[in-house]
Amino acid sequence: MTLHVQFLTMTSMIAGGFYLGIVLDTFRRLTNNWNKGKFLTYAMEIGFWLCQMFILFYILFRVNSGELRFYVFIACLLGFSMYKAIAATLYLKFLEQVIRFVQVIFYYTSKVIQTLIISPIRWILQIVFLIVITTIRFIMTGLIFVLKIIFIPINWGFGLLYSLLPSRIQKIVYKCGEFYSIIKNTCMKWLEYIMFKRR
């Protein structure tokens, strides 16, 4: 490994340590806002460190073909220490400002979507639902009225025919008529309940 490559390796690993401090503070700050179980916490921690190891090794591979030396770890630790000593406080303040800005943007964006998209769609659906229910009720009211008109002369005809029957047959027809009336009244009550009383 030439001196130039060694210098690039040291510089890259110092920058990598500095970067590791930034992403670690960012990760710690963001995970404080998430409600998570122990399993998810461990999975996120493992995933985070594996990802950072891959990124640092990729940087090292691009600089010196992936040769690991002791000074590589020292340089990475130096960069991390430099971040903690020099830039950590400023970066955390900057991160808080960014988080607040994103929260404000998200809040107002959700309000705009709620006002301009969700609320009008909900209002339109309510109007359509009301129109459909009103139309169905009107049709069913008219249908029931027509059926009543149709059945009036039929009832009269059956009443006349019933009066001409012998008394024994009248008793049988009367029992059948009671059973039919029970079924008819039950069906009408259910129909009126479904069409006029349910919301």
C-alpha positions as CSV (number, residue, x, y, z in Angstrom):
1,M,0.0,0.0,0.0
2,T,1.5,3.3,-1.1
3,L,1.7,6.4,1.1
4,H,-0.9,8.1,-1.1
5,V,-3.3,5.2,-0.6
6,Q,-2.6,5.2,3.2
7,F,-3.4,8.9,3.4
8,L,-6.6,8.4,1.5
9,T,-7.5,5.5,3.8
10,M,-6.9,7.5,6.9
11,T,-8.8,10.5,5.6
12,S,-11.7,8.3,4.4
13,M,-12.0,6.5,7.8
14,I,-11.9,9.7,9.7
15,A,-14.7,11.0,7.6
16,G,-16.4,7.7,8.0
17,G,-16.2,7.9,11.8
18,F,-17.6,11.5,11.6
19,Y,-20.4,10.2,9.4
20,L,-21.0,7.4,11.9
21,G,-21.5,9.9,14.7
22,I,-24.0,11.8,12.7
23,V,-26.1,8.8,11.7
24,L,-25.9,7.3,15.2
25,D,-27.3,10.5,16.8
26,T,-30.0,10.7,14.1
27,F,-31.0,7.1,14.6
28,R,-31.1,7.6,18.4
29,R,-33.2,10.7,18.1
30,L,-35.7,9.3,15.7
31,T,-36.2,6.0,17.6
32,N,-37.2,7.9,20.7
33,N,-40.5,8.8,18.9
34,W,-41.4,5.3,17.9
35,N,-43.4,3.0,20.1
36,K,-41.8,-0.4,19.6
37,G,-41.4,-3.7,21.3
38,K,-38.1,-5.4,22.3
39,F,-38.0,-7.6,19.2
40,L,-38.4,-4.6,16.9
41,T,-35.8,-2.6,18.8
42,Y,-33.2,-5.4,18.5
43,A,-34.0,-5.9,14.8
44,M,-33.6,-2.2,14.1
45,E,-30.4,-2.0,16.1
46,I,-28.9,-5.0,14.3
47,G,-30.1,-3.7,10.9
48,F,-28.6,-0.2,11.6
49,W,-25.2,-1.5,12.6
50,L,-25.0,-4.0,9.7
51,C,-25.9,-1.2,7.3
52,Q,-23.2,1.1,8.7
53,M,-20.6,-1.6,8.6
54,F,-21.4,-2.3,5.0
55,I,-21.2,1.4,4.1
56,L,-17.8,1.9,5.9
57,F,-16.4,-1.3,4.3
58,Y,-17.6,-0.2,0.9
59,I,-15.7,3.2,1.4
60,L,-12.6,1.3,2.5
61,F,-13.0,-1.1,-0.5
62,R,-13.1,1.9,-2.9
63,V,-10.1,3.5,-1.3
64,N,-7.7,0.5,-0.8
65,S,-9.5,-2.5,-2.1
66,G,-10.7,-3.5,1.4
67,E,-7.5,-3.9,3.3
68,L,-8.1,-3.8,7.0
69,R,-5.3,-2.4,9.1
70,F,-5.2,-1.4,12.8
71,Y,-4.9,2.3,12.0
72,V,-8.2,2.0,10.0
73,F,-10.1,1.4,13.3
74,I,-8.0,4.1,15.0
75,A,-8.9,6.6,12.2
76,C,-12.6,5.7,12.4
77,L,-12.6,6.2,16.2
78,L,-10.8,9.5,15.7
79,G,-13.4,10.7,13.3
80,F,-16.2,9.7,15.7
81,S,-14.5,11.4,18.6
82,M,-14.0,14.6,16.5
83,Y,-17.7,14.6,15.8
84,K,-18.6,14.2,19.5
85,A,-16.2,16.9,20.6
86,I,-16.8,19.5,17.9
87,A,-20.0,19.0,16.0
88,A,-22.4,16.9,18.1
89,T,-24.1,19.8,19.9
90,L,-24.5,21.9,16.8
91,Y,-25.8,18.9,14.8
92,L,-28.4,17.9,17.4
93,K,-29.7,21.5,17.5
94,F,-29.9,21.5,13.7
95,L,-31.6,18.1,13.7
96,E,-34.2,19.3,16.1
97,Q,-35.0,22.3,13.8
98,V,-35.3,19.9,10.8
99,I,-37.6,17.6,12.8
100,R,-39.8,20.6,13.8
101,F,-39.9,21.8,10.2
102,V,-40.9,18.4,8.9
103,Q,-43.6,18.1,11.6
104,V,-45.0,21.5,10.7
105,I,-45.0,20.7,7.0
106,F,-46.6,17.3,7.7
107,Y,-49.3,18.9,9.9
108,Y,-50.3,21.6,7.4
109,T,-50.1,19.1,4.5
110,S,-52.5,16.7,6.3
111,K,-54.8,19.7,7.1
112,V,-54.9,20.7,3.4
113,I,-55.5,17.1,2.3
114,Q,-58.3,16.8,4.9
115,T,-59.9,20.0,3.9
116,L,-59.6,19.9,0.1
117,I,-59.8,16.1,-0.6
118,I,-61.1,13.9,2.3
119,S,-63.9,16.2,3.6
120,P,-65.4,17.0,0.1
121,I,-65.3,13.3,-0.8
122,R,-67.0,12.3,2.5
123,W,-69.6,15.0,1.9
124,I,-70.3,13.9,-1.6
125,L,-70.6,10.2,-0.5
126,Q,-73.1,11.3,2.2
127,I,-75.2,13.2,-0.3
128,V,-75.1,10.3,-2.7
129,F,-76.1,7.8,0.0
130,L,-78.9,10.1,1.1
131,I,-80.2,10.4,-2.4
132,V,-80.1,6.6,-2.9
133,I,-81.8,5.9,0.4
134,T,-84.5,8.6,-0.4
135,T,-85.1,7.2,-3.9
136,I,-85.4,3.6,-2.6
137,R,-87.8,4.7,0.1
138,F,-89.9,6.7,-2.5
139,I,-90.0,3.7,-4.8
140,M,-90.9,1.3,-2.0
141,T,-93.7,3.6,-0.8
142,G,-95.1,3.9,-4.2
143,L,-94.9,0.1,-4.7
144,I,-96.6,-0.6,-1.4
145,F,-99.4,1.9,-2.4
146,V,-99.9,0.3,-5.8
147,L,-100.0,-3.2,-4.2
148,K,-102.6,-2.0,-1.8
149,I,-104.7,-0.6,-4.6
150,I,-104.4,-3.9,-6.6
151,F,-105.3,-6.1,-3.6
152,I,-108.4,-4.1,-2.6
153,P,-110.6,-5.5,-5.4
154,I,-109.0,-8.9,-5.0
155,N,-109.9,-8.9,-1.3
156,W,-113.4,-7.9,-2.2
157,G,-113.7,-10.7,-4.7
158,F,-112.3,-13.2,-2.2
159,G,-114.8,-11.9,0.4
160,L,-117.7,-12.3,-1.9
161,L,-116.5,-15.8,-2.9
162,Y,-115.9,-16.7,0.8
163,S,-119.5,-15.7,1.7
164,L,-120.8,-18.2,-1.0
165,L,-118.8,-21.2,0.3
166,P,-120.3,-23.8,2.7
167,S,-119.6,-23.2,6.4
168,R,-117.2,-26.2,6.7
169,I,-115.1,-24.9,3.8
170,Q,-115.3,-21.4,5.3
171,K,-113.6,-22.6,8.5
172,I,-110.8,-24.2,6.5
173,V,-110.3,-21.1,4.4
174,Y,-110.5,-19.0,7.5
175,K,-107.6,-20.9,9.2
176,C,-105.5,-20.7,6.0
177,G,-106.3,-17.0,5.9
178,E,-105.1,-16.5,9.4
179,F,-101.8,-18.2,8.6
180,Y,-101.4,-16.1,5.4
181,S,-102.2,-12.9,7.4
182,I,-99.5,-13.7,9.9
183,I,-96.9,-14.3,7.2
184,K,-98.0,-11.2,5.3
185,N,-97.9,-8.9,8.4
186,T,-94.5,-10.2,9.4
187,C,-93.1,-9.6,5.9
188,M,-94.6,-6.1,5.8
189,K,-93.2,-5.2,9.2
190,W,-89.7,-6.4,8.3
191,L,-89.9,-4.5,5.0
192,E,-91.0,-1.3,6.6
193,Y,-88.3,-1.7,9.3
194,I,-85.5,-2.2,6.7
195,M,-86.6,0.6,4.4
196,F,-87.8,3.3,6.7
197,K,-86.3,2.8,10.2
198,R,-82.7,1.7,9.6
199,R,-80.1,4.4,9.2
